[in-house]
Amino acid sequence: MKKVVYIISAVIIMLTSASCGNNQKPSERSSVWGEDVDTTTVKGISLSSEKVFVPFQRTASGLAQVQVSLNGVPFNMWWDTGASITSISSLEFIKLVKEGRVEEDDKIGSIQAKYADGSSGEEDVYRIREISIQGKDNEHLTLYGVAVSVSENLGAPLLIGQNVISELPKHKFNDDTEEIEFDKE
């Protein structure tokens, strides 16, 4: 626990000092996860064809929103490159539990999360067996064994974070067609 507090303190100091200068480059990301929680590894990825085109809509804040299913349950999630981990609110988590899609055995630990408003809190982390990102023409991109944190805030947005984005195959956003193009490579 002390190690997590020291790491979080170091990250806060780095963020504070980085925001003081206008010409400074962002500092490298530091892990704030506990040693026993593996949030970075996606256990597998598959594309249903050589190229998958995923429709998206821009939110008022400029984030892309895509349709996904978590263990077969559909949701809309924001594509947030600033989020370290994929995250859902406890409201969506309760829905997954009620439908028998997540069980207590899926829990892999907890993390100390830092929120956009500067506050922090502890969140449980669960392994979602399958996240499917819906593409056009019944195409899809599926990720297996993804770590997802559960926010106690019932109104928290559902976020696709860096633990997923960094593992995805080559992709590019086309704002003209409002599609993300994924290549199998």
N, C-alpha and C positions, 0 to 999 in steps of 0.2 A: 504494500500500500504506500509506503514511504517513497518507493521508486516512482510510482505513478504520480504522486504529488510533486516530486522533483522534476519529472519530465514535463508535467503540465505547467509548472512555474517557469521552466526554461522556455517553453513554447510561448507563454504570455510575454516574457521578457523579449524574445526574438520578435514577436509581432509588434510590440510596442516600439521597439527601437527601429524596426523596419518602416513603420508608418511615420517616423519623424523626418526622414529625408525624402525629398522628391525624386532623386535620381538613383535610389538604391534598388538593386535587384531583389526579388523575393528570396528569402532564405529557403534552404532545403527543408522538405517536410520531415518532421520528427514523429515517430510513432508514439502515441499516447495510450495504446492498448496494453492491457495486462499481458504478461508473458504466457498465460495459459489460454488466451483467446486468439484463435487464428481467424482474423477478419479479412485477410488479403487474398486468400486462395479460393479461386473458383475451381471446383473439382472437374469441370468439363464444359465444353461449348460445342453446339452443333448448329449449322445453318441448313435449312431445308432445301436450298439450291445454291448455285454458284454465287448469285447475287440476291440479296434480300433488300427490298425497299420498304422502310418503316415510315409511315406517315406520322407527322408531328404537328402540334399547334404551339405557337408561342404564347406564354403567359404574359400578364401585364408587366412582370419584372424581366421579361426577355428569356426565361428558361423554356426549353422545349418540353412539351408534355406528350408522352406516348402511352399507348395501351399495352398493358402487360397482364399476365396471370401469374399469381403466386400459388404454387401447388394446385393449379387448376381454377383458382378463384380470380375473376377479372377485376382490375383496378386501373386507374390512370395514375401515372407517376411522372414526376419532374426529373429531367436529366440535369443533374447538378454537379458540375465539375468541381465546385468548392466544397462538396460534402465528402468526407473521407470514407464514410461507410453508407451503404444502402440502408434506408431507414423507413419505418412505417409507424403510425401512431398506434396507441393501445386499442383504439376503436377497430381498426382493421385487424389487429392481432386477435381480438376477441371474436371477430367474424371467422377468422381462420380456425380458431380453436373450436368454436361452436359447430363448424362444418366438418370437424375431424381432420383438418388438413395440417395442423401443427399439434404436436404433443409435448409433454414435459421432457421426454427423452431427446427432443430436438434442441434443447437449451445447451449452449456451449460455453456460457459464462456471462460476464457483465463487463461493461466498460465505463469509464468516466468520460462523458461526452461534453463537448464544448459547443454551445449554440451560437447562432448568428448574432444574437443580441448581447453576447459576451458572458452570459451566465453559463453554468455547467450543472451537470447532474449525472447520476448513475443510471445506466440503461442496460436491460438484459439483452443478450444477443442469442438469436436462434438461427439454426441452419435451415434454410428453405431448400427443400429437395429439388425444386424445379421452378425457374423463372422463365417464362416464355414471353418474348417481345413480339407483338403481332405485326406482321408485315402485310403488304398488299397481296392480292390474289392467293390467299390462304398460305402464303409463305410465312416463315417465322424464324426467329433466332432464339435458341434455348440454352440456358445456363443451368448447370447442376451444382448442388451443394454450396449455395451462396449464403454467407453470413449477413444477417439483417438485424439491426438494432431496433428496439421497440421503445418509442418515446411515450412517457406517461401523459404528455399533452394530447388530449383527444382531438384537437384541431391542427396538430402538426401535419405538414404536407408529407406526402410519400415521395421519397427521394431515391433516385438511382445515383449512387455515389461512386467514388474512385475505385473502391474494391471491385466493382463490376466494370466500369468504364475502361480502366487500365488493362483489363484482361480481354476486352473485346477484339475481334478481328478488325482489320483496316476498315475505317468508315469515314464518311464525309457528309456534312450537312448541306442540303441544297434548299435555301430559303425561298427560291422562286417556285419550286414544286412542293415545298413543305414535306420533304422526305429526307431520311437518313439512309444513305446507300452503304450497305455492308458487303465486302468482298470476301469470299472464302479463302483467297490467297493461294 
